[in-house]
Amino acid sequence: MSDRHRLSLAPIDTPERLLLGPGPSNAHPTVLEALSRSPIGHLDPLYVALMGEVQELLRYTWQTDNRLTLPMSGTGSAAMEATIANVVEPGDTVLVAVKGYFGLRLQDMAGRYRANVQTIEKPWGEAFSLEEIEAGLKQHKPKVLAIVHAETSTGVCQPMEGIGDLCRQHDCLLLLDTVTSLGAVPLFLDEWKVDLAYSCSQKGLSCPPGLGPFSMGPRAEDKLMARSGKVPNWYLDVSLLNQYWGSDRVYHHTAPVNMNFGMREALRLIAEEGLENVWARHRRNAERLWNGLERLGLALHVPSELRLPTLTTVRIPEDVDGKAFTLHLLNKHGIEVGGGLGALAGKVWRIGLMGYNSREDNVDLLLNLLEEELPAFRSSASAVAAAVA
Ligand SMILES: Cc1ncc(COP(=O)(O)O)c(C=O)c1O
């Protein structure tokens, strides 16, 4: 027998971490309890009833009446890919408004489905104006405009008022990434005339990663029905998935039933607190963080009117080794804070206050650590320490 068959490991023993980075965020304790229940069959009438509850709660959290609203089995990127795979046909023009890392991912995905991909771009830390969106629609005449509501790479919240109306005037679908806004930041799919949206389970919803909420409105459904060929992705084909999630209950794939137990509990908690209270809590705690950071003399990367309550980008002071400080937070205090991505790599820290973690005690804990322990990471401090030694 080879050694492979004698592998013996201790039972899993992961440390407690406080996840104040770009995600995942900590799951709510009752969500963890829901996840640990014994699985039931994915066609069990009890599970089928739970699926309906998850869909209804998702519609509430997204403020939509869209019939085709369901959690994709997969992370946010699976739901992202589902929005594109279902409506984009080869040669369709897709206009991607890129202002950060996840806009670039949308651009990449649309190209893989053989769209004619066009972009408009803004520096990382800014948002698009209505005039800039309108100019892009006039120039490129796309079938789909794809844009990120809450750019996790920059901490910018894209103002949405008026974009849906422009898309209707230009006969184009509006596709919105709400991965870092669902269940945390004001979001109105129907009022904003959003035709396709996706999100994730691991941020504002206080659930572990594993599900990707997806929603498709009637205009996008019409485009799906009018396709000349099959959706080129079997797993994410909403017309097939709806035979399971809709009234027919036909087997498609074995649902990750425990993840949906967790999702139901996560969404139930949001409904119990009330969506507006949830949004207000995220805003209040983010403002507490922003004020505290500025009091400590740290600069925020995004102007206050565009700041995202769920994700704050803080400029790393020039005399600080940003990576060394985040490693110290993780190793000494079990706290995760993120580094920068793409154009902002090495330039910012990313602090997340999402879902269950958006709490005053977490803000105060992090601010205290920054106040007391960051000075030792300044190069002037190490020069002094070296000189004294
Ligand atoms: C804005 C945005 N879009 C898409 C994704 C992809 O989601 P996932 O990593 O869950 O696949 C992320 C992940 O952080 C994100 O922040």
The ligand as a Gaussian input file, in Angstrom:
#p B3LYP/6-31G(d) Opt

LIG

0 1
 C      -17.980000      43.284000      -6.484000
 C      -17.700000      41.813000      -6.566000
 N      -18.159000      41.121000      -7.619000
 C      -17.951000      39.797000      -7.738000
 C      -17.250000      39.086000      -6.785000
 C      -17.031000      37.619000      -6.949000
 O      -17.668000      36.900000      -5.930000
 P      -17.067000      35.495000      -5.403000
 O      -15.676000      35.761000      -4.934000
 O      -18.036000      35.145000      -4.306000
 O      -17.108000      34.534000      -6.525000
 C      -16.753000      39.764000      -5.674000
 C      -15.996000      39.049000      -4.628000
 O      -15.535000      39.608000      -3.670000
 C      -16.993000      41.156000      -5.558000
 O      -16.527000      41.833000      -4.508000

